[in-house]
């Protein structure tokens, strides 16, 4: 392979390198920490490395800029002359004046290389990172960190000079990219907005949302003794009588020692024939209780109930003792206010 064809090979390689550094730079800046942290907590090495890169954003930017500069210079020094020489052959064969062949070949080579550099080396990777920042940072941050460590003396030196210039001008450099507001920052913004009369939280939903993140299952757990319960061998008629009397749509089933073993929803028995109404509800109709500890955050408790498609959970203390029962409805009320059971509404209307 001639030197000119090797030059084209290096053009492709250097464009890919330039694209990598551009994409990595924008991924580190654009990625949301809130999307990466859960994966890191689950043990993902890529996510942990991506978080480290986001926490050392200026170092990563210095690495990216160094890589982009080197790739760009090498494209001009190696690839453009190679393309220039290759174009001189067909241009000379078409009968152009020899004095014009080299300038025209140079102009075409410069335009082609510049176009490829801008489009494939800059715009495409940048737009990909902007469109899929969280996925891009997981893929690109690990190799970028490796490059920064290999070239650590050079990169840290350049970064130190840049930070020094910023400090001289009165700007304090930041190491970490700010990708999201913290909960405290959002709460402060809301409080200040209410104080200035810009934001009105008449329903209290915003305030409830901030308090919600600090509460645990213990805060909304109801003792079994405070519930309207049914025995675990309850018949359909028992459920119907409970609905008629109390109006709730769900009833917790308890054993002889008043320990919750499951729960029934009124719609679970609607299709049971009337001649079987006096028999215990079949076990297959009884819904299972999710078990939670009393120190479980309400956010996690709600996520567990939604994931298991359950409305009720059994809450136990750290020593295994029963604390009570938690309803999904009560968790939602912590966010949006009182939620009335539709079945109870109809019963109250009939009584009225």
C-alpha positions as CSV (number, residue, x, y, z in Angstrom):
1,X,0.0,0.0,0.0
2,X,1.4,3.4,-1.0
3,X,1.9,6.3,1.5
4,X,-1.0,8.1,0.0
5,X,-3.4,5.2,0.6
6,X,-2.1,4.9,4.1
7,X,-3.0,8.6,4.4
8,X,-6.6,7.8,3.6
9,X,-6.5,5.0,6.2
10,X,-5.3,7.5,8.8
11,X,-8.0,9.9,7.7
12,X,-10.7,7.4,8.7
13,X,-8.9,6.5,11.9
14,X,-8.4,10.1,13.0
15,X,-12.0,11.1,12.1
16,X,-13.1,8.3,14.3
17,X,-10.8,9.4,17.1
18,X,-12.0,13.0,16.8
19,X,-15.6,11.8,16.9
20,X,-14.9,9.8,20.0
21,X,-13.5,12.8,21.9
22,X,-16.3,15.1,20.8
23,X,-19.0,12.7,21.8
24,X,-17.3,11.9,25.1
25,X,-17.0,15.6,25.9
26,X,-20.7,16.3,25.4
27,X,-21.8,13.1,27.1
28,X,-20.0,13.9,30.3
29,X,-21.5,17.4,30.3
30,X,-25.1,16.4,29.3
31,X,-25.6,13.2,31.2
32,X,-27.9,13.4,34.3
33,X,-26.4,12.1,37.5
34,X,-29.8,11.0,38.7
35,X,-29.9,8.5,35.8
36,X,-26.4,7.1,36.4
37,X,-26.3,6.8,40.2
38,X,-28.9,4.0,40.4
39,X,-26.9,1.9,38.0
40,X,-23.7,2.6,40.0
41,X,-25.4,1.5,43.2
42,X,-26.4,-1.7,41.5
43,X,-22.7,-2.5,40.9
44,X,-22.3,-1.4,37.3
45,X,-18.5,-0.6,36.8
46,X,-19.3,1.5,33.7
47,X,-21.7,3.6,35.7
48,X,-19.2,4.1,38.5
49,X,-16.6,5.2,36.0
50,X,-19.1,7.5,34.3
51,X,-19.9,9.1,37.7
52,X,-16.2,9.6,38.4
53,X,-15.8,11.3,35.0
54,X,-18.8,13.6,35.7
55,X,-17.2,14.5,39.1
56,X,-14.0,15.4,37.3
57,X,-15.5,17.2,34.4
58,X,-12.8,19.8,33.8
59,X,-10.2,17.0,33.6
60,X,-12.3,15.1,31.1
61,X,-12.8,18.2,29.1
62,X,-9.1,18.8,29.0
63,X,-8.6,15.3,27.8
64,X,-11.2,15.7,25.1
65,X,-9.9,19.0,23.9
66,X,-6.3,17.6,23.8
67,X,-7.5,14.6,21.8
68,X,-9.6,16.7,19.4
69,X,-6.6,19.1,18.8
70,X,-4.2,16.2,18.1
71,X,-6.6,14.4,15.8
72,X,-7.3,17.7,13.9
73,X,-3.7,18.6,13.4
74,X,-2.8,15.1,12.3
75,X,-5.6,15.1,9.7
76,X,-4.2,18.3,8.2
77,X,-0.6,17.1,8.3
78,X,-1.1,13.5,7.1
79,X,-4.5,12.9,5.5
80,X,-5.0,16.1,3.5
81,X,-1.6,15.9,1.7
82,X,-2.3,12.2,0.9
83,X,-5.7,13.0,-0.7
84,X,-4.1,16.0,-2.4
85,X,-1.5,13.7,-4.1
86,X,-4.1,11.1,-5.0
87,X,-6.3,13.7,-6.7
88,X,-3.4,15.0,-8.9
89,X,-3.4,11.8,-10.9
90,X,-7.0,11.9,-12.3
91,X,-6.8,15.7,-12.7
92,X,-3.6,15.5,-14.7
93,X,-5.1,12.8,-16.9
94,X,-8.0,15.0,-18.0
95,X,-5.6,17.4,-19.7
96,X,-5.6,20.3,-17.3
97,X,-2.7,22.7,-17.4
98,X,0.0,21.3,-15.1
99,X,0.2,24.6,-13.3
100,X,-3.5,24.3,-12.3
101,X,-3.5,20.6,-11.2
102,X,-1.9,21.0,-7.8
103,X,-3.9,24.1,-6.7
104,X,-7.2,22.4,-7.8
105,X,-6.3,19.1,-6.1
106,X,-5.4,21.0,-2.9
107,X,-8.7,22.9,-2.9
108,X,-10.8,19.8,-3.5
109,X,-8.8,17.9,-0.8
110,X,-9.2,20.7,1.7
111,X,-12.9,21.0,1.1
112,X,-13.5,17.2,1.4
113,X,-11.3,16.8,4.5
114,X,-13.0,19.9,6.1
115,X,-16.5,18.6,5.3
116,X,-15.8,15.2,6.7
117,X,-14.1,16.7,9.8
118,X,-17.0,19.0,10.6
119,X,-19.8,16.5,9.8
120,X,-18.5,13.1,10.9
121,X,-15.9,14.3,13.3
122,X,-17.9,17.0,15.1
123,X,-21.6,17.4,14.3
124,X,-22.8,13.8,14.2
125,X,-21.1,12.7,17.5
126,X,-22.2,15.8,19.2
127,X,-25.8,15.4,18.2
128,X,-25.7,11.7,19.3
129,X,-24.4,12.6,22.8
130,X,-27.1,15.4,23.1
131,X,-29.8,13.0,22.1
132,X,-28.7,10.0,24.2
133,X,-26.5,11.5,26.9
134,X,-27.0,8.8,29.6
135,X,-26.4,5.9,27.2
136,X,-23.4,7.7,25.6
137,X,-21.7,8.5,28.9
138,X,-21.8,4.8,29.9
139,X,-20.1,3.8,26.7
140,X,-17.7,6.7,26.2
141,X,-16.6,7.7,29.7
142,X,-14.6,4.5,30.6
143,X,-12.2,4.8,27.6
144,X,-12.0,8.6,28.1
145,X,-10.9,8.0,31.7
146,X,-8.3,5.5,30.5
147,X,-6.9,8.1,28.1
148,X,-6.8,10.7,30.8
149,X,-4.8,8.4,33.1
150,X,-2.4,7.4,30.4
151,X,-1.7,11.0,29.5
152,X,-2.2,12.2,33.1
153,X,1.0,14.4,33.3
154,X,0.1,16.3,30.1
155,X,-3.6,16.6,30.8
156,X,-3.2,17.7,34.4
157,X,-0.6,20.2,33.4
158,X,-2.9,21.7,30.7
159,X,-5.8,21.7,33.1
160,X,-3.8,23.4,35.9
161,X,-2.8,26.2,33.5
162,X,-6.4,26.7,32.3
163,X,-7.7,26.8,35.9
164,X,-4.9,29.2,36.9
165,X,-5.9,31.6,34.1
166,X,-9.6,31.4,35.3
167,X,-8.6,32.2,38.9
168,X,-6.6,35.2,37.7
169,X,-9.7,36.5,36.0
170,X,-11.8,36.0,39.1
171,X,-13.6,32.8,38.0
172,X,-13.5,29.8,40.3
173,X,-13.3,26.6,38.2
174,X,-15.7,23.7,38.9
175,X,-14.6,20.1,38.8
176,X,-18.1,18.6,38.5
177,X,-20.7,19.1,35.9
178,X,-24.0,20.3,37.3
179,X,-26.5,17.9,35.6
180,X,-29.5,18.2,38.0
181,X,-30.8,20.1,41.0
182,X,-30.7,18.4,44.4
183,X,-33.9,18.0,46.4
184,X,-32.8,20.7,48.8
185,X,-32.1,23.1,45.9
186,X,-35.6,22.5,44.4
187,X,-37.2,22.9,47.8
188,X,-35.4,26.3,48.2
189,X,-36.5,27.4,44.8
190,X,-40.1,26.6,45.5
191,X,-40.0,28.3,48.9
192,X,-38.5,31.5,47.5
193,X,-41.0,31.4,44.6
194,X,-43.9,31.2,47.1
195,X,-42.4,34.0,49.2
196,X,-42.1,36.3,46.2
197,X,-45.7,35.4,45.1
198,X,-44.5,33.8,41.9
199,X,-45.7,30.3,42.8
200,X,-49.0,29.4,44.6
201,X,-49.2,26.0,46.2
202,X,-52.9,26.1,47.3
203,X,-53.4,22.4,47.5
204,X,-50.1,21.8,49.3
205,X,-49.1,19.2,46.7
206,X,-45.5,20.6,46.3
207,X,-44.9,20.8,50.0
208,X,-46.2,17.2,50.4
209,X,-43.9,16.0,47.7
210,X,-40.8,17.3,49.6
211,X,-42.0,15.8,52.9
212,X,-42.9,12.5,51.1
213,X,-39.2,11.9,50.3
214,X,-38.4,12.0,54.1
215,X,-41.1,9.6,55.3
216,X,-40.9,5.8,55.8
217,X,-43.5,3.0,55.8
218,X,-43.8,3.4,59.6
219,X,-45.3,6.8,59.1
220,X,-48.4,5.5,57.3
221,X,-48.7,2.0,58.7
222,X,-52.1,1.2,60.2
223,X,-52.2,-1.3,63.2
224,X,-54.2,-4.4,62.4
225,X,-56.4,-3.7,65.5
226,X,-57.6,-0.5,63.8
227,X,-58.7,-2.2,60.6
228,X,-61.9,-3.8,59.5
229,X,-60.7,-7.3,58.9
230,X,-62.2,-10.7,57.9
231,X,-61.1,-14.2,58.9
232,X,-58.9,-16.0,56.4
233,X,-61.8,-18.5,55.8
234,X,-64.3,-15.7,55.0
235,X,-67.1,-16.5,52.6
236,X,-68.4,-14.4,49.8
237,X,-71.4,-13.4,51.9
238,X,-69.0,-12.2,54.7
239,X,-67.3,-9.9,52.2
240,X,-70.6,-8.6,50.8
241,X,-71.8,-7.8,54.3
242,X,-68.6,-6.0,55.1
243,X,-68.9,-3.9,52.0
244,X,-72.5,-3.1,52.7
245,X,-71.7,-2.1,56.3
246,X,-68.4,-0.3,55.9
247,X,-68.1,0.6,52.3
248,X,-64.5,-0.4,51.7
249,X,-63.5,-2.3,48.6
250,X,-60.5,-4.2,50.1
251,X,-60.4,-6.2,53.3
252,X,-57.4,-7.8,55.0
253,X,-57.7,-11.4,56.0
254,X,-56.3,-12.5,59.4
255,X,-55.6,-15.8,61.1
256,X,-56.6,-16.9,64.6
257,X,-53.8,-14.8,66.0
258,X,-54.9,-11.6,64.1
259,X,-51.9,-11.8,61.8
260,X,-52.6,-10.7,58.2
261,X,-52.4,-13.5,55.7
262,X,-53.8,-11.9,52.5
263,X,-56.5,-9.6,51.3
264,X,-59.7,-9.6,49.2
265,X,-61.0,-7.0,46.7
266,X,-64.7,-7.0,46.1
267,X,-64.2,-7.5,42.3
268,X,-62.4,-10.8,43.1
269,X,-65.7,-12.5,44.0
270,X,-68.2,-10.8,41.6
271,X,-68.3,-13.8,39.3
272,X,-68.8,-16.5,42.0
273,X,-72.1,-18.2,41.7
274,X,-74.7,-17.4,44.4
275,X,-75.0,-21.1,45.5
276,X,-71.2,-21.0,46.4
277,X,-71.5,-17.7,48.3
278,X,-71.7,-19.3,51.7
279,X,-68.4,-21.3,51.2
280,X,-64.9,-19.9,52.0
281,X,-63.4,-17.9,49.2
282,X,-61.2,-20.1,47.1
283,X,-57.4,-19.6,47.9
284,X,-56.7,-18.7,44.3
285,X,-59.0,-15.6,44.7
286,X,-57.1,-14.3,47.7
287,X,-54.4,-11.8,47.0
288,X,-51.0,-12.1,48.6
289,X,-49.5,-9.4,50.9
290,X,-46.1,-7.8,50.1
291,X,-43.8,-7.7,53.1
292,X,-41.9,-4.5,53.9
293,X,-39.8,-3.3,56.9
294,X,-41.0,-0.2,58.8
295,X,-37.9,1.7,57.8
296,X,-38.5,1.4,54.1
297,X,-38.7,4.8,52.3
298,X,-42.2,5.6,51.1
299,X,-40.8,6.0,47.5
300,X,-39.4,2.4,47.7
301,X,-42.6,1.1,49.2
302,X,-44.7,2.6,46.5
303,X,-42.3,1.2,43.8
304,X,-42.6,-2.3,45.4
305,X,-46.4,-2.2,45.5
306,X,-46.6,-1.0,41.9
307,X,-44.0,-3.6,40.7
308,X,-46.0,-6.4,42.3
309,X,-49.4,-4.9,41.4
310,X,-50.5,-5.0,45.0
311,X,-52.5,-2.5,47.0
312,X,-51.6,-3.8,50.5
313,X,-48.4,-4.6,52.3
314,X,-47.6,-6.3,55.6
315,X,-45.2,-4.1,57.6
316,X,-42.7,-5.7,60.1
317,X,-40.1,-4.2,62.4
318,X,-36.4,-4.9,62.1
319,X,-36.8,-7.7,64.7
320,X,-39.5,-9.4,62.6
321,X,-42.5,-8.4,64.8
322,X,-45.6,-7.2,63.1
323,X,-46.1,-3.4,62.9
324,X,-49.3,-3.4,60.9
325,X,-50.6,-3.0,57.3
326,X,-49.8,-0.3,54.7
327,X,-52.2,0.6,51.9
328,X,-51.1,2.0,48.5
329,X,-54.0,4.5,48.9
330,X,-52.4,5.9,52.0
331,X,-49.0,6.4,50.3
332,X,-50.7,8.3,47.4
333,X,-52.6,10.4,50.0
334,X,-49.2,11.6,51.3
335,X,-48.6,13.1,47.8
336,X,-52.0,14.4,46.6
337,X,-54.2,14.6,49.7
338,X,-57.2,12.5,50.7
339,X,-58.3,9.7,48.3
340,X,-61.8,8.4,48.9
341,X,-62.7,4.8,48.2
342,X,-65.2,4.8,45.3
343,X,-67.1,1.9,46.9
344,X,-67.4,3.7,50.2
345,X,-68.8,6.8,48.4
346,X,-71.6,4.7,46.8
347,X,-72.5,3.1,50.2
348,X,-72.6,6.5,51.9
349,X,-74.9,7.8,49.1
350,X,-77.3,4.9,49.6
351,X,-77.4,5.5,53.4
352,X,-78.0,9.2,52.8
